[in-house]
């Protein structure tokens, strides 16, 4: 419940705020971007990190709950949880690391990747529904 408002705020930042910034402050022909812009960027990096970590934690907790309920095989639930833990670790890495860790960090917080585990779990639960 905490991650969803952070996700929406992060999408507003990426979808509207940065678009307006790129429109107003082109890279050439201006005196420069204001100093507060860097502070906003760093703040939303923290928001993104918290939001993605919470989503991965919730997905891992859901995998554990499904494992305890017996709705999916324990091995599948363990694999889901391990991928979530890997996503958390990659998400918490700093972005200035050498390749391939920088790319892995970037991929870990793409919304389509972040929401892939809950999607796959839902597909498997629907397939096993009777």
C-alpha positions, -999 to +999 in steps of 0.1 A: +000+000+000+030+023+005+046+014-028+017+023-050+016+060-042+054+061-046+050+044-080+025+069-091+047+098-079+076+083-097+057+079-130+045+115-127+081+126-123+093+106-153+063+112-175+055+149-169+081+167-148+112+155-168+094+161-201+088+197-190+124+200-178+138+188-211+115+211-230+124+242-209+161+236-204+176+223-237+212+213-235+225+241-256+217+278-257+206+283-221+225+295-190+220+262-173+196+242-152+187+256-118+204+240-088+171+227-072+167+204-102+196+182-091+180+179-056+147+168-071+165+143-093+183+128-063+150+128-043+132+108-069+161+084-072+155+076-035+117+074-041+123+050-070+146+028-049+122+026-020+092+020-043+109-008-063+123-025-031+088-025-015+072-040-046+099-068-047+094-074-009+057-076-013+060-100-042+085-122-022+060-122+008+032-132-016+053-160-029+059-172+006+022-170+014+013-189-018+039-215-008+024-219+026-011-222+012+000-250-012-015-233-043+018-235-061+047-259-059+072-250-032+101-250-057+083-224-080+076-202-050+112-204-039+124-194-074+100-164-074+112-153-040+149-157-051+143-136-082+127-109-060+157-109-036+180-106-067+158-077-079+161-060-045+199-064-044+203-051-080+180-022-073+199-011-043+232-010-061+245+024-070+241+034-107+277+044-112+291+008-110+309-007-140+291-028-166+273-052-164+262-041-129+251-007-140+228-022-167+215-048-142+207-020-118+188-001-145+169-032-157+159-040-121+137-009-118+120-008-151+083-011-142+077-040-167+105-060-150+094-051-115+059-063-121+069-094-140+071-117-110+035-109-097+023-113-133+039-148-136+026-158-103-009-148-112-006-167-145+005-198-127-023-194-101-049-191-128-035-221-146-038-242-114-073-229-105-100-255-105 
